[in-house]
Amino acid sequence: MKRNLIILIFLTPLILMSQELKLDEKTGLYIKSDVIDVESLTKVELYKKTLEWIAINYKSAEDVIQFKDEESAKIILKGNFSTGLFMKQGWIRHTLILEFKDNKFRYTYTNLSYYSSGSGEMNFENSMISKKKILAETESDIENSIKSLTNSIKNNNTKEDW
């Protein structure tokens, strides 16, 4: 009984991560996408709060935002996550598509690649050394990024009287 409990404890984090990076059948690219529910916010409010989050969390919002349209409530940005894989400084490049409807938003990470000055750029779809490690680190970076965005939207829901 103890053994089964210990195994369950170690497997729980893997079971809870229901959305994972996977190959998209249509595009052939690795992709991670999900819909996040956010109560009592219009698509325009979500859109504006997300632009604010991008300005705070990226070095230059102007550089990363490739497309933004309030009417269609859509933002596309190209960014990167810093990584120390292969014992050198590198980056996980990505495209992030954010789409908004009242009370929810959808995120889609795609066009993932590893880049370093020594290795150059390697798309996730190509074979590469330590692919499982790269995918796992990218999963973690995406989870942290979306958690940060969601918390920012939800916690920024009240107006302060300063």
Order of alpha helices (4+ residues) and beta strands (2+ residues): alpha-beta-beta-alpha-alpha-beta-beta-beta-beta-beta-alpha
